[in-house]
Amino acid sequence: MIFNPPFIIRPASAADHGQIAEVWHSSASLPTVGPPTMPTLEDLRRRVDIEFSAGWDVTVAARNSEIIGFVAVTPPEAVLSELFVRPDSLGAGIGRALLQHAMLAMPSGFTLFTRSGNIKARRFYEKAGLTFLRDDLHPRNRDPVTHYGWIPA
């Protein structure tokens, strides 16, 4: 039996950008999760810096000094932009904790989208109470995506 010590949820710092990109890359590289043509780790590392500068509010899940998940939100637009958990940490409640944090950060509700073929993510969001809004195409790569919304009860 593998024991994973507890994790903490905390605001991201500039020192976390590299590990955030690593989590994003490793998770989005799983089949059906990321885009058909996966950006390189270096491309995602640059994008993390750009998105932070553009207003991402990022919270990380950390175990000791290792980032094992993150959620990026933009409260002014009420958008959950990214939520990823390191593949070897899936199923430990990290995604639920990060989604709960997004709900607290945007208590009036928010929207998000995920790849339509990412059945695990879709089930995760539906189980958490998010509502299907529509199917569409990704604004960058034209890959099919499914939009969800969360409005508090």
N, C-alpha and C positions, 0 to 999 in steps of 0.2 A: 504494500500500500504506500502510495506517495502522499506525503503530507505537505500541503502548501500553507505556510503561515498566513495570518490575516493580512489584509491590505488596508491601506488608508486612501481616502479621497482628499485631494488637496489641489489648490490652484497651481497651474503650470508656471514655471519660471523660464527665463531665456535659456538657462542651462539644460532644460528638458527638451529643447527643440530636436536635437539629434535622435534621442530615444523615441520621441513622438513619431518622427518620420520612420524609424525602424518598425514600430508597432504597426503603423499604417501600411507600410510596404509588405510586411510578413502576413498580415491579415488579408489585405486586398489581393494578395497573390494566390489565395486559396481559390479553387475552382468555383465559379459562379459568383464570387464576391466582388472582385474588382473589374475594371474595364477590360474589353477584349485584348487591347494592347496595353500591358501594364507599364506605367512610368518606371524609370529606374529609381533606386533609393536616393541617388543624388538629386534627381528631379523633384521628388517628394520633399526632400530636405529643403530645397530652395522654396518650394511652394509653402511649406510650413512658415518660413520667415515672412513671405509675402502675405499670407492669410492673417498672421498675427498682426502685421502692420496695418492690414485693412480692417481689423476690428474683431477678429475671432476672440472669444472668451473661452479659454481652454482649461479644463479640469482633468487631472490625471488620477489614475489608480496606481498606487505604488506599493511594492513589497520590498522593504528595506530601501535600497537606492535604485531599484529597477522599476522602470515604468512598464506596467503590464496592460494598460488600457488608457484610453482618453476619450473625451467627448468635447467637441468644438461647437459652440453655439454663438448665434448673433442675435441677442435679445431685441435690439431695435427693430429687426425684421421678423422676429419670432420664428427663427429657423434653427433647427438642429442640423448643422452642416455635416458633421462626421461623428461616428461612434465606432471605435474599433477596440478589440481586445486581442492581445497576443495569442496566437493559436494554441500554445501549450497551456494557456490559462482559461480557455473557454469552459463554460459550465460551472464556474466557481462563484457565480453571483456578481461578478464584476460588471458585466453589461447592465444588469438590473440596477446596480448601485449608481452607475453613470447616467442611466436614463432617468432615474429618480432625481439625480442632481439637476438634470436639464429641466425637469418638471418644476423643481423649486426655483430655478433661475428664471423660468418663463412661466409664471403661475397663471397667466391668462391664456396659455396655449401656444402651440407652435406647429410647424409643418416640417416634413423631411421627405426625402426620397431615397430609395434603394434600388439596386438592379432588380428587375422583375424576376430574373432567374435565381436570385438569392433567396431560396425558400426558407432557409434557417432564419435569416433576418426578418423576413415577412412574418413568419410564425411568432418570432420574438416580439415584434411590434404589436401584432394583433393580440397576443396573450397579455401584453401590458396595457391593453385598452385603447390603443390607437385605432383610428378609423381609416379605412381605405377611402381615398379621395378620387384618384384617377390613374390611369396608365398614360404614359407619355414617352417622349424620347429625351435622353440626356442632352443637356444644352451644349456640351462640348463634343462628345463622340457619337451622338445619335443612337446610342444603345438603349434598348427598352428599359424604362424605369417605372416604378410604382410609387405614387405619392401617398403619404399618410398624414393624418392630422391628430393632434391631441388637444382636446378642450376639456378642462376640468369639469367634473360633475357638479 
